[in-house]
Structures are given as structure tokens and as C-alpha cells.
Amino acid sequence: ILVDTAHNPDGVKHLTKFVKTLKYRRLFIIFSALIEKDSKSMASYLPEYHKLYLCKIKEPRAREPKIIKSMIGKGIIVPEVKDAIEKVQKQLKEDDLLLITGSMFLVGEALNLFK
């Protein structure tokens, strides 16, 4: 599991460059962003993935997952971060990678769930 607080297009570019150096079979991504962020550009720089989950974070400025999906044209909508993590954990194999990124709020919420 890799968590990264990349929350703008440049941050996602650098994250993707790093992810490409890792060895894994399938990449699962959990992504969310705030309304003032350029979600479409951010998502366009994500590394190639097996599945992309879009969820709403518990933050008043969170962008709705259905809006992110309409901007980028793909993704699986799940109501909450907890739901996304549970769905991925059911599919994750030993040589797969889960990447959680797009917002500091998303990362914070996810890390609290792993305690």
C-alpha cells in the first residue's frame, strides 16, 4: 500500500514517475480531490492502473465522485473511503499495489482506517 498526498497535477506527475519504478502486477488506485483542484489534469497523469476507485472524503470542499467521473470518463464510484479500501482489499493479491492519492484529506482518512 502506497499513500501519497499529491494534490495537484505536478505532484501526480512526480508520483507517477516514482510508481513506474516499482514492481507490481496490478495497480489499484483510490482517488479523490477537493473542488478547487484540477481533478481532470490530476487524473490524466495517474499511472496506468487496473482499477480506479473514486470516493468522497469527509471534507466540506470535497468534489463529488460522480463529478470526477464525468470529468475523466472512467472510474468506479464508491460512497466512502472505507468502502473503497474494503473493495480493493478483497481483490488485492500479494504482488499488487494499492495507491491512495489526490488529497491530503483522503490520505489522512485512509491512514486512520488502517490503525
Residue pairs with C-beta under 8 A, 6 or more apart in sequence:
1 97
1 98
1 100
1 114
2 19
2 22
2 97
2 98
2 99
2 100
3 99
3 100
3 101
3 107
3 110
3 111
4 11
4 15
4 99
4 100
4 101
4 107
5 11
5 101
5 103
5 104
5 107
6 12
6 14
6 15
6 42
6 101
6 102
7 33
7 34
7 37
7 42
7 102
7 103
7 104
8 37
8 38
8 42
9 38
9 41
9 42
9 44
9 45
12 42
12 43
12 45
12 46
12 101
12 102
13 45
15 47
15 99
15 101
16 45
16 46
16 47
19 27
19 47
19 97
19 99
20 47
22 97
23 95
24 95
24 96
24 97
25 93
25 95
25 96
26 50
26 51
26 93
26 96
26 97
27 47
27 48
27 49
27 50
27 96
27 97
27 99
28 49
28 50
28 51
28 52
28 53
28 88
28 91
28 92
28 96
28 97
28 98
28 99
29 46
29 47
29 49
29 51
29 52
29 53
29 98
29 99
29 100
29 101
30 53
30 55
30 81
30 84
30 85
30 88
30 98
30 99
30 100
30 101
30 106
30 110
31 42
31 43
31 46
31 52
31 53
31 54
31 55
31 68
31 75
31 101
31 102
31 106
32 54
32 55
32 56
32 57
32 62
32 63
32 65
32 68
32 81
32 102
32 103
32 105
32 106
33 39
33 42
33 62
33 63
33 68
33 102
33 103
33 106
34 59
34 61
34 62
34 63
34 103
34 105
35 61
35 62
35 63
36 61
37 63
37 102
37 103
39 63
39 67
39 68
39 71
39 72
39 102
40 71
40 72
42 102
43 52
43 68
43 71
43 72
43 75
44 72
46 52
46 101
47 99
49 99
50 96
51 76
51 88
51 91
52 74
52 75
52 76
53 75
53 76
53 77
53 78
53 84
53 87
53 88
54 65
54 68
54 69
54 75
54 76
54 77
54 78
55 65
55 77
55 78
55 79
55 80
55 81
55 83
55 84
55 106
56 62
56 64
56 65
56 79
56 80
57 81
57 103
57 105
57 106
57 109
58 80
58 81
58 105
58 109
59 103
59 105
62 103
62 105
65 75
65 77
65 78
66 77
68 75
69 75
69 77
76 87
78 84
78 87
81 106
81 109
81 110
81 113
82 113
85 100
85 110
85 113
88 98
92 98
100 106
100 107
100 110
101 107
